[in-house]
Amino acid sequence: MHISQAFATRSPEGSEGPDAGRASRRRPAPGRASAALTAAVTLALVLTGCGGGGGGDSAPKSAGSTADADRVEPLAAPPAPKLPVTVDSADGTEVTIGSTDRIVPLTGSLSEIVFTLGFGKQVVARDITATFEQAEKLPVVTRAHDVSAESVLSLKPTIVLADTTTGPAEAIDQIRDAGIPLLVVEPAKELADVGRRIDTVAEALGVPSAGTELKERTESRIAAVQKSIPDHKGGEKPRVAFLYLRGSASVYLLGGAESGAGSLLEAAGAVDAGKESGLDKDFTAITSEALAKAAPDAILLMTKGYESVGGMDGLVKIPGIAETPAGMDRRIVTVDDGVLLNYGPRTDRVLAEIVEQLYAKGGTGQ
């Protein structure tokens, strides 16, 4: 899976996930150390899907962020689909879609795009990582983060949307073998992937013009947020470390170059402290030495991860955190798990939350 969807989808494949457990099922087996780390994150993601751990202080939220995070904003007047269409799937097959009457997106990020394109009424199921309000009453067709082929097929879908981190592979094959059009989409790992994903889904649903409209809306909103970023004192950008935490599963990870968060931090005018300190992979176990080298001015967390360690008081008890500039200043940024790394139509809101919280002290990030 891919931390993209928020760690819901990536593991230190990371869904996504932020989309975590899925990637390991669709890709070559990692080495033993990497496998152990992936297993730990997979367990953590299962706990995330069950509601996380926790207690402690509530995570800080920007004004209006709860309503924004919990809903998607569909296009005002999406066009009628022009079908059938034949599109290329990311797993090397061609897929012909003849109907959008019953849609099953198998990741939260894809669900977000489908709903925002105006197809919410045609969606008949959701993955556990689709956490926004309009999808909450739909039946869930995943167990932990594994797709249940039987559950999907029982809903008689006319199109199923997945990404390369969706698994297990046997479930994908079973859905395809039943004759259901199933499109696999490349996962999103950075801001540059937002437009591509929207275009791909819109083309498959027969509404490429709506995809163009949504892509332009999203990109313009992201650009507007970036214009609001204050100047930095002395040209120094704040250093921000992305931590993936699941206290109930004893998972404490520091994000590196491939965590999926670097693009957001850079767009927010910050430096990805893990990447800058030389961590070239997705995640590494937190150590005092690694945190000292990263020396973050602030820490980016998923809300459930923050809560799972008992809030701020529990966070600074993790070895090494209290000694960082971020720990000494108790300076953190939190964003809802279900949207942080989706890289989709709500990414402007994610970026706005990061910017608002990161520069709250004095407006300079210093």
C-alpha positions, 0 to 999 in steps of 0.5 A: 500500500502507499502512505498516500492515502494517508497512512491508511494506504502506504506503508513504509510503502508507504497509503498511502499510508499512509496506504501501507500494507498493500504495497508489500503484497503487490511488489517483490519481497523486501529484505528481512529488516524492511519486512519487519518494519513493513509488518509493524506498519501494517499492524499499525494501519489495521489499528488505524482502520479500527479507530486508532489508539489513544486518549490524551490531549486533542490535536490542535486544529485550524479554524473550520478544519473539521468541516473541511476535512470531513467533506468533499466539494463536488463540481457544480455541474459535471457533464454526462459520461460519454461511454464506452471508453477504453483506457490503459490500466497501470498493471499493463491491461486495457480496460473498457468501461461501459457504465458508471452506474455502480462504482467501487473505488478501493482506496480513500483517495480514489473515492475522493476523486470520484465523489468530487467529480460528481459521481457520489450517488453511483458509488456503492461501496468504500474502502476503510480509508474513505473517511469523508462524510459523504461516504460514511454510510456506504458498506466497507469492502475491505477487512483491515486493509485487504480487499474482500473480492466476495464483498465487492462482487456481491454489489454487482459493480460496473467499474472498480477502481484500484491502485497498484498498492491495492491487495491482495493480488488474488482479490484483484484477479478474482474481481477481474476474472468475474468480468468486472472492468477494473482499472488500476491507477498509479498511486500519488506520492507528491503534488505533481501527481494530483492532476494525473490522478484526476485526469485518469479517473475522469477519463475512465468515467467518461468525463475528461472535461470534468477532470480538466475542470477539477484539476484546474480548480485544485491547482489554482487553490493550491497556488493560492495557499502558497501565496499566503506563506509568509517570508522567512526570517533571514531566508531560513526555512523551518525544518519539519520532521514527519513522524508516523506514530501508533503508540498502541502498536509501539510503532514510532517512525521518522519519515525520509525522502520517500515518506510521501510528505516531503512534497507537501512540506516543500510546498508549505515553504518548509524543509523536510528534516528527515530527507535533509538529514540524509534519510533516503528511504521512506521510514526509519525507526525513531532514535535519539541520534536520527532526531538530533541529526534531523533537528526539526523546528516542528513535527508533522503528525497524523491526528490519530498518531498524535492521539495514540501516544497520549498527546503532547505529554506522551509525544515528548516522552518518545526518546529524542523528541524533547531534545529537538527544537520542536520538542522544546517549543512543543511545536507540532502540526497535525492533519487528519489521517484520512486526507494528509497524503491523499494528493487529490481534490482536498490537498489545498485544504491539507496544505492550508492547515499545514501553513496555518499551524506551522506559521502560527507563532509570529507568522514567520515559521521561526 
